[in-house]
Amino acid sequence: MATRRKEKIQKAFKEGLEYRVALPFCYTWMARTEKEYEAYATGYIKIVHPEFKVIDVDREKQAAICVKEDKTP
């Protein structure tokens, strides 16, 4: 019986595509308002994924919708 090897999949971030980034659970109870939650999420994305730009923040799903920015001049 022959076995197949799984091919390694490389993650490729393409400019213009939207990415859903999971946010830490603690932000849900730390933030008192929706605006404060968005500020926490934006700061988190800037630190963890500096190449991404936040488009939308979904508090119910605890995720931020982002696109990759092109930083070349």
N, C-alpha and C positions, 0 to 999 in steps of 0.2 A: 504494500500500500504506500503510495507516494504522498509525501506531505508537502504542502506549499509553505513557503516563507512569506511573511507579510512584508510588503515594501514599506520603507520609511516614508512618511509623508512630511514634507516640509511646509511650514506655514508661510504663506506669502501674503504680505499686506500690500494691497494694490490701492493706489490713490483714487479717491472718489467713492470707494465702497464704504458702507456703514458697518461698524463693528459694535457689538453689544459687550460691554465690560461689566462684570459683576462688581458690586460695591460691598464693602464690609458691613456685616449685620449691625454692628454697634452704632452706625450712623442713624439707624431708625429710631433708637431711643435717645441718642445724644441731641439730635436736632429737635427744636421746639416748633419750628415753623417750616413750611415748604421752602421758603427762600433760604433759610439756614441749611436745610438738607442739600439744596442745589449748590450752595457754596462749599460744603464739605465734599460733595462729589466732584466738583470742578477742581478743587485743590488736590484731591486724591489722584485724579487722572493726570494732572500736571506733574506730580511727583513720580508716579509709577510708570506712566506712559507719556513721556514728554512729546512724542511725535504725533499724538492724537489731539484733536480739537473736539470739545464736547458740543453736541448739537441739542440733545434733549436728555432729561433725567426722569426716569420712571421710578417713583418711590415704592409703588406696590410690588413691582418685580425686582426691586433693589438692583437696578442696572442703569448704566449710562450709555447712550447712543453716541458714537464718536465717528469721526472721519480722520483719515491720515492727512496731515499737513505736509506740503512740500516746502522744506526750509532752504532750498537752494536759491541763491539770488539770481 
